[in-house]
Amino acid sequence: MPDWTLDYKEETEDSGELKYLDPKKLRFAKRGDALMLTIENDRTYLKVRPVRAFPLTDLDNFIGLMDAVTGREIGMIRSLRDLDGPTRQLLEAELDKRYFIPKITKIHEAKKEFGSIYWDVETDRGRRKFIMRNIRESIHEIEPGRYLLIDIDGNRFEIPQIANLSSRSQAIWEKVV
């Protein structure tokens, strides 16, 4: 029977060891906007946040589950493939919301003004305009030719491969970056 009391004060400090969870013992459900997790013969967590250990390079493996109430790690799922179809879809939907990163397909314009860069780009989710400050902290090369851009509001955009952009887009990129 799950522990519905959820007395977090009784939990001991983390030992620092990674705890892999048995996918067969996990039951997820949506309760409003919250994702709830019941671990068979253990306890229920009323609000769980899935996080990727490698959000840019390994999307389907090593999914950490965090207790959103306490901020503590519950454990890790080795692979989303180990989950049944509906559970996998539920977790994938939660992860997609958390790691929403539009991909830039074209750079219409980018101009520097007073230490900021004003971008006008086309993404796989439509046209977007955003502002970026401090280029060294806002543009990260993930791997050769692949970039992650972060705007002043913390929104993230990806250029999957700079060489695949049009020559005009590449020229704008080179001029600004």
N, C-alpha and C positions, 0 to 999 in steps of 0.2 A: 504494500500500500504506500503510495507517495506521501511524503512529509509535507502536508499542507500548511504547517505552522510557519515554515520558512523563517526560523529564528536564526538570523545571520550572525548574531553575537556568539553562537556556539561554534561557528566555523573557526578552525585553527588557521594560522598563517600558512601561506603557500610554502611548500618545500622547495619550489623552484624547478621541480621535475615536470616534464611535459606529460600530460595524461591523455592518451588516445581513447576515444569513446567508441563503444561497440554500436555500430549503426543499427543493429537489430533491436537494441534496447531503447532507441530514441523515438519519441512521439512528439511531433510538432503540431501546433495549432495556432490560428490567428485569433486574437481576442481584441477586437477593434483594430487599432494600428499596430498593436504589440504582437510580437512573435513569442509564443509560450512553448516551453520545452518540459516534457516529463521524461525522466530517465527511469526506466522500469526498475522496480524494487529499490528506488533511491529517493528522489525528491522531484518536485516541480519548481521550475523557475518561471515566474510570471512575465518576465520581460527579458528576452535574449537578443543579443546582437551578433550576427555572424560577421566575421572579418577574415579577409584573405591574408595568409602569411606572405604570399608573393603576389600582390595585386597587379603587377604589370607583366609578369612572366609566366605564372602558373595559376591560371584562373580556377581550375577545377579540383586542385589538390590542396591539402593542408588548410582546411577551413577551421578557424578558431571560433569557439562559441564563448561569448562574454556575457556575464550576468549584468544587464544594464542597470540594475538597482544598486549593486555594490561596486561594479567596475571590475570585479574579479573574473579571471579566466575559469571557465567550467571545464574545458577540455578541447580536444581537436579531433576533427573528422579527417581521416587520411585522404579520402577521395569522395567527391559527390557521386561518382559512379556506384559507390557501395550502398547508396540509399535507394529506396523504392521510388518509382516514377513520380507520384504525387508529392512526396516529401522533397525530392530533388527539385521539382518545379517550384515549390514554395520557397526553398532556400535560395534558388537561383534568382527568383523575383526580388527577394530581400537584398541579395548581393548586388543585383543590377541597380536597385535604388541607391544603395550606398556608394557604388563605384561608377556612377554615371559619368562617363568621360566622352563627350562628343569628339569625333575625329575630324580634323581640319582637312578639307579636300581642295580648297582654293583660298589664296590670300588676295582679297580685293585691294586692300590698302593697309598700310601700317606707317604711322608717322610719330616722330619723337617731338614732344613739347614739354618743356619745363621738367625734365627728368622722368616723364611718363611716356609710355608707348600706347597709342590709340590704335586698336586693331579693328579691322572690318574683314571678316572671314566667312567662308562658306563651310558648313560642317555637314556631316551625315544626318544631322537633326535640323538643318535649315541655316539661314544666315544669322550670324551673331556679331555683335559689336561689344568689345570689352576693353578695359584699361589695365595696364600692367605697370608696376613700378619695380625698381631695382632688378634689372635684367639678370644679374648673377644669381639671385635667389628665386627668380620666377621662371627661368627656362632651364630645364634639366635634360641632358642627353642620356636617354635610357640605355641605348646601344647605338652603334654608329648609324647616323642618319635618322634615328627615331627620337622624337622630342616630346616632353611633357611641359606644357605651359600652364602657369597658375596666375589667374587675374587677381585684382585687389580684393575681391570678395571671396577668394578661396576656390572659385570654380576652376575646374581642370579641363584642359583641352589637349588632345594628342595629335601629333603629326606622325603617322605610322612610318612614313619613309619620305624624307625631304626630296629625294631624287624622283619620286613619283608625281610630285606637283608639277604644274605647268612651268615653263621657263620664266614666264612673267612673275608667277608666285615665288619662284626660287630667287629671282632678282630682288624682289621686295624683301624677302627674308635676309638675304646677304647684306642689303643696304642697312637694315635696322639692327640686325644681330651681329 
